[in-house]
Amino acid sequence: MSQLVNVRIENKIAYLAMNRPEKRNALSVGMANELLEALLASDQNEKVNVIILSGEGNAFSAGGDLETLSQLNDSHEIMKYMKQAMDVIETIRKLDKYVISAVHGFAAGAGFSIALAADFIVASPEARFISSFTNVGIIPDLGMIKALTERLPSGLVKEWVSSGKSVSAKEAYERGLVNRLVEGDLLTEAANYAQFIVDGPPLANRFVKQLVNHADELTNETNRLQETAIQTLLLQTGDNKEGIRAFFDKRRPVFKGK
């Protein structure tokens, strides 16, 4: 039986590839479960500094598995499927380590939501981002509306969602959804992009991710208190001492996450 998520670890990068190419990596229950396991295992692996999430075949992910959805007959079954899918989104956001979505082909529906949940998006020029929910008479889920509204004008979000528009990688980049457009081999270029994370301070990056992800939930006072507490901790770490030594030695620091 083939794996629904392929995993490879190399040079401090965990490569996770959704592996249902014959279904354009539609999110089945099985794939959602394997993806959760792979994400959590990579986050706990001390040899991993960053996770790159991609899709096998000719698409990142076509979204929810319509065959599965068409067979759900009651609220209990639907809610169970939705929870499993939402767990993927929430896990990506809650991981200590950064996640990069490497997108080629289509990122549609739930696939678009998964790409948006990552901390960064690297995309091939031919990639397309589609909120396809209204095409089948439903609304976006898995946090898509909030994720888009945090980054785009509300009128544009309504247009993209209600029209089911196919957004090019170029437009997504110009709107700030995509961090980098890359030519050539997508995973190689995503790994090149990830080097600032691979070489960076793991502890500091962990706190940056969580502070940014929760910034809208904190008052200014609470944010300042958290920053002060975290900075007090980080100023006592080996990575901070190494960073200071490297500055005076005029060399690149070698961070160890301690």
C-alpha positions in Angstrom: 0.0 0.0 0.0 1.5 3.3 -1.1 2.0 6.2 1.4 -0.4 9.1 1.1 2.4 11.5 2.3 6.0 11.0 1.2 8.6 12.2 3.7 12.3 13.0 3.1 14.7 14.7 5.5 17.8 16.4 4.0 20.0 19.3 5.1 17.7 20.2 8.1 14.7 20.3 5.8 11.7 18.0 6.1 10.1 17.5 2.7 6.5 16.4 3.0 4.7 15.6 -0.3 1.0 14.9 -0.5 0.8 11.7 -2.6 -2.5 11.2 -4.3 -1.5 12.4 -7.8 -4.3 10.5 -9.5 -6.7 12.6 -7.5 -4.6 15.8 -7.7 -3.9 15.3 -4.0 -7.4 15.8 -2.9 -7.6 15.7 0.9 -9.0 12.3 1.9 -9.4 11.3 5.5 -6.4 9.0 5.2 -4.1 11.7 3.7 -5.2 14.2 6.3 -4.2 11.7 9.1 -0.9 10.9 7.5 -0.1 14.6 6.9 -0.8 15.3 10.6 1.5 12.6 11.7 4.3 13.7 9.4 3.9 17.4 10.4 4.1 16.6 14.1 7.0 14.1 13.7 8.9 16.7 11.7 8.3 19.4 14.3 9.7 17.1 17.0 12.7 16.1 15.0 15.8 17.9 16.2 17.4 17.4 12.8 14.7 19.5 11.1 14.7 23.3 11.1 12.0 23.9 8.5 9.3 21.9 6.7 8.5 22.2 2.9 5.0 21.0 2.0 4.3 20.1 -1.7 2.2 17.9 -3.8 3.2 15.0 -6.1 2.1 14.9 -9.7 0.7 17.9 -11.6 -0.9 19.8 -8.7 -0.4 21.0 -5.1 -3.9 20.0 -4.0 -7.3 20.1 -5.7 -8.9 20.5 -2.3 -11.5 18.4 -0.5 -12.1 14.9 -1.7 -15.5 15.3 -3.5 -15.9 11.5 -3.7 -15.6 11.4 0.1 -17.8 14.4 0.6 -20.6 13.1 -1.7 -20.9 10.0 0.6 -21.3 11.9 3.8 -25.0 11.6 4.8 -25.4 13.2 8.2 -24.1 16.1 10.3 -22.0 13.8 12.5 -20.0 12.4 9.5 -19.6 15.8 7.9 -18.3 17.4 11.2 -15.9 14.5 11.7 -14.4 15.0 8.2 -14.3 18.8 8.7 -12.5 18.4 12.0 -9.8 16.2 10.5 -9.2 18.7 7.7 -9.2 21.6 10.1 -6.7 19.8 12.3 -4.2 20.0 9.4 -4.6 23.8 9.2 -4.4 24.4 12.9 -1.4 22.1 13.3 0.5 23.9 10.5 -0.1 27.2 12.3 0.7 25.8 15.8 3.9 24.0 14.9 7.1 25.5 16.4 8.9 25.2 13.1 8.2 27.3 10.0 6.3 25.6 7.1 6.8 26.6 3.5 4.1 25.6 0.9 5.8 24.9 -2.4 2.9 25.3 -4.9 2.7 24.1 -8.5 -0.4 23.5 -10.6 -3.6 24.1 -8.8 -4.1 24.9 -5.1 -7.9 24.9 -5.1 -10.5 24.9 -2.3 -9.0 23.2 0.8 -5.7 23.1 -1.1 -5.7 26.9 -1.2 -6.5 26.9 2.5 -3.5 24.5 3.3 -1.2 26.7 1.2 -2.4 29.8 3.1 -1.9 28.1 6.5 1.9 27.9 5.9 4.2 30.6 7.0 5.5 31.2 3.5 4.5 30.3 0.0 6.9 29.6 -2.9 5.2 29.1 -6.2 6.0 28.2 -9.8 4.8 30.8 -12.4 2.1 28.4 -13.7 0.6 27.8 -10.2 -3.1 28.8 -9.8 -4.9 29.6 -6.5 -8.7 29.0 -6.6 -11.4 29.5 -4.0 -13.7 27.0 -5.7 -16.2 26.5 -2.9 -19.0 28.6 -4.4 -18.7 26.6 -7.6 -20.4 23.7 -5.7 -22.7 25.9 -3.6 -20.8 26.2 -0.4 -18.6 28.7 1.4 -14.8 28.6 2.0 -13.8 26.7 5.1 -10.6 25.7 7.0 -10.0 29.4 7.9 -9.7 30.7 4.3 -11.8 33.8 4.6 -10.0 34.9 7.7 -6.6 34.2 6.2 -7.4 36.1 3.0 -9.1 39.0 4.9 -6.0 39.5 7.0 -3.9 40.0 3.8 -6.3 41.5 1.2 -8.9 44.2 1.0 -12.4 42.9 1.9 -13.8 43.7 -1.5 -11.1 41.7 -3.3 -11.7 38.7 -0.9 -15.5 38.8 -1.7 -14.7 39.0 -5.5 -12.2 36.1 -5.4 -14.5 33.9 -3.2 -17.9 34.6 -4.9 -16.5 34.3 -8.4 -14.4 31.3 -7.8 -11.7 33.2 -9.7 -8.5 31.4 -10.7 -5.7 33.6 -9.4 -2.4 33.4 -11.1 0.8 33.0 -9.2 1.9 36.4 -10.5 -1.2 38.2 -9.1 -0.9 36.3 -5.8 2.7 37.4 -5.6 1.8 41.0 -6.4 -0.9 40.9 -3.7 1.6 39.6 -1.1 0.2 36.1 -0.8 3.2 34.4 -2.4 6.7 35.2 -1.0 8.6 34.2 -4.0 8.0 33.1 -7.6 10.6 30.7 -8.8 11.7 29.2 -12.1 13.3 25.8 -12.5 12.8 22.9 -10.1 10.3 24.0 -7.5 11.7 22.0 -4.5 15.3 23.0 -5.2 14.2 26.6 -5.3 12.1 26.2 -2.2 15.1 24.8 -0.4 17.2 27.7 -1.6 14.5 30.1 -0.2 14.5 28.2 3.1 18.2 28.7 3.8 17.6 31.8 5.9 15.5 29.5 8.2 17.9 26.6 8.0 20.8 28.8 9.0 18.8 30.9 11.4 18.2 30.7 15.2 15.5 28.0 15.8 14.4 29.3 19.2 14.1 32.9 18.0 12.2 31.8 14.9 9.8 29.7 17.0 8.8 32.7 19.0 8.6 35.0 16.0 6.1 32.6 14.3 3.9 32.4 17.4 4.0 36.2 18.1 3.1 37.0 14.5 0.3 34.4 14.3 -1.3 35.7 17.5 -0.6 39.4 17.1 -4.3 40.2 16.5 -5.3 38.5 19.7 -3.0 40.5 22.0 -3.4 44.0 23.4 -0.3 46.3 23.1 0.4 45.8 26.8 0.2 42.0 26.7 2.3 42.0 23.5 5.0 44.1 25.2 5.0 41.8 28.3 5.3 38.7 26.1 8.2 40.2 24.1 10.0 41.2 27.3 9.6 37.7 28.8 10.7 36.0 25.6 13.7 38.3 25.1 14.8 37.8 28.7 14.9 34.0 28.0 16.6 34.3 24.6 19.3 36.6 25.9 20.5 33.7 28.1 20.7 31.2 25.3 23.8 29.8 23.7 22.5 31.0 20.3 22.5 34.6 21.5 26.1 34.2 22.8 27.1 32.6 19.5 25.5 35.4 17.5 27.4 38.0 19.5 30.7 36.2 19.1 30.1 35.8 15.4 29.3 39.5 15.1 32.7 40.5 16.6 34.5 37.7 14.7 33.0 38.9 11.4 31.7 35.5 10.5 28.3 33.8 10.1 26.9 32.4 13.3 26.3 28.7 13.8 23.1 28.4 15.7 22.2 25.2 17.5 18.7 25.9 19.0 20.0 26.0 22.6 
